[in-house]
């Protein structure tokens, strides 16, 4: 296992370096933050002094060299807008997104397995058709629009839920609901498809012949064998949640990493953008290892290879 | 499967404690304010930034003088009176018996410290960059409650400038941005949970009248629809700025002149725009009334100069150009006859999200100018690119350009607008008119009635002789206020939100 993790780590390091280079230069192609930080009427000499103080006037390769040097020393730079270390800002925001993602993924897995399995039991039946329609429609609607409409319906018109913010368990319902829609729709379809395959296989026929109950056939024999695909897709979807989190956190005012990233990008607060991306990339790296680990638990065949 | 379930349940248990309620409904004299963005910093020397000022200016930290937003008059605040000793020297008397929230006394030494920290070049204080850019200013305490300011150039409007300088405790660190403002205001910073909320609490030993609001919680949501929904559902009490399409309920939504003025800057150096007839034609071809209530909100006021009424130097006699496409066509014909290449393509540079419907507004203007026979190409820009085009040096080989812009001056005096926008040396100016320069320079050195008259004359010259822009509108903002509050937004609402002005019904 250790050797395996080291190997994976080595591969990921390359991806990390590539990502660093990409983010560094892409961010700087969009202009420097001097104009966005200083007031519109600030005279030219003030602009030059500002750029000098923060090193924006140095040639790009010098800035990049400085950055790499600092990162290797675990210094991720200062947020010029917040006046504190960029990594502090990112680490403060990260747990919020992590919690949001964990709760969403847990619910997405639970409901996709439940709905997908039941749909697969009678493909083309009433339940299957309704479930497919609802989940696919949901997954196709733009989440930004869904979020605003949900607030207007549930909070303003019906007065059932708080509009936004964190706090009580009620505050979680709308953001998690909106974030859930897309992975749920996709994963339900994946579960359904792989379950249809599994239910047609010979071991299920054998189990049926032996007189096993429907529940036992679906949830024990077939499901365990189709879980592998589900876990793979779930991993993809978990990474994609970061995108959803940008929208959901901005609309609902959650101080997570998506929210932080979007405001940092708007302000050209490079250090914060870089810190957020590094942290997110690291989280996805850890998650991939966990998924590989999960494979070995679900499928004994993987363990020997 | 069972293991997977266990794993998931484990995750849920870890996440659970943070899900459980910690939400409390506010008592009746506590209010919640929902802003557009979280202030990045709360450093007193950044209180001229609107997102910082809306929280702390005049609430936590106070200025020496205060500008009355309605008429531009200067009122005492922490300074009680002032006089000019000579061209370069002013003396300010300070209010006695005032204390900072940390118990230290407010006196001449504290003012000196505040000013030195604000002007410190090792930190990026907006107040310094915006208002004290080109000057050196030294403060010398005369006594505990009197201070003398000396400048290297005459500063006839120093009392106005002191409306931007806030007093902070000498415990505020020098040379480093602070996240803990300590001021003299009626409220002190009680809590700041980054990303979530800022809480201000009323102090008991404020020198002035006791305000009615006991506690103010600031939160932020970037979507206007969400902010409006929060006030409608009672979760928040004031949203200082909501979009026009969300301001649908007249019992909660109030419009206010937000001190912004929109215009198209005309690049008067490049043919055909170097011909004043073409610039006039653009003005006559602009249907301002037609855009009111459609693309712009119906409360905006058509403008003829780049400062709002109430700013010293605003000329009340100037009238916006009427919509007269026939006259525009005639002027263009005349220009063409004189050899001006009016067939040359003109670029109209717009900026996304400069103000509500800013994209639609340049599209409409493009159509209006093409209707009178000009060739106009639209080019939309993002903030960073737009800023590059705003400032000199302008590219030598540029096309003739119309540039969408809006400008905010709520500091009481035309000097903050007119030099940078219209003086030949101004960083954003496209004209070079020696007569106008003379007027602007002379006004900058004058005080009182004379200053006002000179600026008014300058605006008249800009409007009638130079015509370097298509002035559009004095813009409005919308504030949504919970019905339980007694509060009306003013022209100052863009940059500050004085809790002491909030009452309850």
Interface residues (C-beta under 8 A of the other chain):
Chain A: X30 X31 X32 X35 X36 X37 X38 X39 X40 X41 X42 X43 X44 X45 X46 X49 X50 X53 X79 X80 X81 X82 X83 X84 X89 X92 X93 X95 X96 X99 X102 X103 X106 X109 X110 X148 X151 X152 X155 X156 X159 X162 X163 X164 X165 X166 X167 X168 X169 X171 X172 X219 X220 X223 X224 X227 X250 X251 X252 X253 X255 X259 X260 X263 X266 X267 X268 X294 X297 X298
Chain B: X1 X3 X4 X8 X11 X12 X14 X15 X18 X19 X20 X21 X22 X23 X37 X38 X40 X41 X43 X48 X49 X121 X122 X124 X126 X129 X130 X133 X134 X177 X179 X194 X195 X196 X219 X220 X221 X222 X223 X225 X226 X229 X230 X232 X233 X235 X382 X383 X384 X385 X387 X388 X390 X391 X392 X407 X416 X420 X427 X428
